[in-house]
Amino acid sequence: MRLCLSLSLLLLGPAPAFPQDVGVTFAAVLPEEVADVSGWEIVSGEFETTAARGAYRFHVNPRRQALYQVMRYRVQLLTPSTDLQRGRRRGERLAFVRHPGTPEPIKCWEHEPAGTVPPWREVEAGTDEYQLEMALLMQVLAVHRAAHGIR
């Protein structure tokens, strides 16, 4: 099953408070394939639900004002129920919509532990790990939308 997404979201208001013990940091360097986002608007937030807590940083391409084209997130699952969920590390993930409006899978990477070369590992589309990451990304987007009253 291929998961293809077109994300058009409005940007509103501040994010909810974040628990201090998670340690929210994002990598300074992005995967080579990702565009230069240095001039893009950043929408960030932190969250905690009964199932997960984490933080996100969405980058808005100035040429596509209603699209989070680069979505970075860190999620700690509080009640993992499958082996895949239990084995998932808390590190940063990055999802990149390379060609908005086309039916291609979102590119996804996991940031590897410090000192690993290369620092980003691609999560292959169509794998169970990819499906888990896209489901988690959708949950992060849903939390963001709910916090801002976005329908």
Secondary structure, 3 states (H helix, E strand, C coil): CCCCCCCCCCCCCCCCCCCHHHCCCCCCCCCCCCCCCCCCEEEEEEEECCCEEEEEEEEECCCCCCCEEEEEEEEEECCCCCHHHHHCCCCCEEEECCCCCCCCCCEEEEECCCCCCCCEEECCCCCHHHHHHHHHHHHHHHHHHHHCCCC
